[in-house]
């Protein structure tokens, strides 16, 4: 919105072989996770297109809760359930993400099963669209 101050976004990265996991958080919590294979080693450049007007700052400390959650997932352990978040979504999108978060670690569900979990049988395509725009894919797999 015009005149609205864009918050500072703190960026960090975790490198695993050829994969780089880019992390972004605000003072309130995790806002985005992105992936790059064989490139985009600079997390500020990686997030510049997503947040063109934000003040992007490389900062491990401000991403520490997200770093710990991602490292847990990458080690085949569940992510911390109390990870602070800072992104907006519709009530439907939030219901999908909350349902996904209840699936036990290591289990899978189809989009149709998730749609049924939230009381929207037949809503598999809508669930798929939510998951396609998922800002934190390793946290809400």
C-alpha positions in Angstrom: 0.0 0.0 0.0 1.1 3.5 -0.6 3.1 5.0 2.2 3.3 1.7 4.1 6.7 1.0 5.5 8.2 -2.2 4.2 9.7 -4.2 7.1 13.3 -5.4 7.3 13.6 -8.9 6.0 16.5 -11.0 7.4 18.0 -13.5 5.0 20.2 -16.5 5.5 21.1 -19.7 3.6 21.9 -23.3 4.3 24.1 -25.1 1.8 23.8 -28.9 1.4 26.0 -30.2 -1.5 24.6 -28.5 -4.6 21.4 -27.4 -2.9 21.0 -24.0 -1.3 18.0 -23.4 1.0 17.3 -19.7 1.3 15.6 -18.5 4.5 13.8 -15.2 5.1 12.3 -13.9 8.4 11.0 -10.7 9.9 11.2 -9.6 13.5 7.8 -11.4 13.9 8.8 -14.7 12.4 9.5 -16.9 9.3 8.2 -15.5 6.1 9.7 -17.5 3.2 11.9 -20.5 2.3 13.2 -21.0 -1.3 15.5 -23.4 -3.0 18.3 -23.1 -5.6 20.3 -25.8 -7.2 23.8 -25.0 -8.4 23.5 -21.3 -8.0 22.0 -18.3 -6.2 24.4 -18.5 -3.3 23.5 -15.0 -2.2 20.3 -15.0 -0.2 19.8 -11.3 -0.5 19.9 -11.5 -4.3 17.7 -14.6 -4.2 14.9 -12.7 -2.3 15.3 -9.4 -4.1 12.7 -10.3 -6.8 10.2 -11.5 -4.1 10.6 -8.5 -1.9 11.8 -5.7 -4.2 11.1 -2.8 -1.8 12.2 -4.4 1.4 15.4 -3.7 3.3 17.1 -7.1 3.0 19.7 -7.9 5.6 21.9 -11.0 5.9 21.4 -12.1 9.5 21.7 -15.6 10.9 20.5 -14.7 14.4 17.2 -13.4 13.2 16.6 -16.6 11.3 17.8 -18.9 14.1 14.3 -20.5 14.8 13.8 -21.1 11.1 17.4 -22.4 10.7 16.8 -24.9 13.5 13.4 -26.0 12.0 14.9 -26.5 8.5 17.9 -28.3 9.9 15.6 -30.7 11.8 13.6 -31.5 8.7 16.7 -32.0 6.7 17.9 -34.5 9.4 14.6 -36.4 9.1 13.2 -35.0 12.3 10.0 -33.0 12.8 10.2 -29.3 12.8 9.5 -27.3 16.0 5.7 -26.8 16.2 6.0 -23.4 17.8 8.0 -21.7 15.0 6.9 -18.0 14.8 5.4 -17.1 11.4 4.9 -13.8 9.6 2.9 -14.3 6.5 -0.6 -13.7 5.5 -3.1 -16.0 3.8 -6.8 -16.5 3.5 -8.7 -18.6 6.0 -8.9 -21.4 3.5 -5.2 -21.3 2.9 -4.5 -21.3 6.6 -6.9 -24.3 7.2 -4.9 -26.3 4.5 -1.5 -25.4 6.1 -2.8 -26.3 9.6 -4.1 -29.6 8.3 -0.8 -30.3 6.6 1.0 -29.6 9.9 -1.1 -32.3 11.7 0.1 -35.1 9.3 2.5 -37.2 11.4 6.1 -36.9 10.4 7.0 -39.4 7.6 3.4 -39.9 6.5 1.8 -38.6 3.4 -1.7 -37.6 2.3 -3.2 -36.8 -1.1 -4.6 -33.4 -1.8 -8.0 -35.1 -1.8 -7.4 -36.5 1.7 -6.3 -33.0 2.9 -9.4 -31.5 1.4 -11.5 -34.0 3.3 -9.6 -33.2 6.5 -10.7 -29.6 6.3 -14.3 -30.4 5.5 -14.0 -29.6 1.8 -14.3 -33.0 0.0 -13.8 -32.5 -3.7 -11.5 -29.6 -3.0 -8.3 -31.4 -4.0 -7.4 -28.8 -6.7 -7.8 -25.9 -4.3 -5.6 -27.7 -1.8 -3.0 -28.2 -4.6 -3.1 -24.5 -5.4 -2.5 -23.6 -1.8 0.5 -26.0 -1.6 1.8 -24.6 -4.9 2.0 -21.2 -3.3 3.2 -22.5 0.1 5.7 -20.0 1.5 7.4 -22.5 3.8 7.5 -25.8 2.0 9.8 -27.6 4.4 7.7 -26.5 7.4 4.3 -27.3 5.7 5.3 -30.2 3.4 
